[in-house]
Amino acid sequence: MVETFLLLQTFRAQMVRHITDLQINTVMLAGIGQETSF
C-alpha cells in the first residue's frame, strides 16, 4: 500500500516536471518565433 502511494507520488512528480518542461519549451519556441518574424 505504501509502495503504491510512493509510486504514484513519483509518477505525479515526473508528470508535473514533464508538463513544466513542455510549457517552458513552448514559451521559448514562441519567443524565437516572434524574434524571427520581425
Secondary structure, DSSP 8 states (H G I E B T S, - for coil): -HHHHHHHHHHHHHHHHHHHHHHHHHHHHHHHHHHHH-
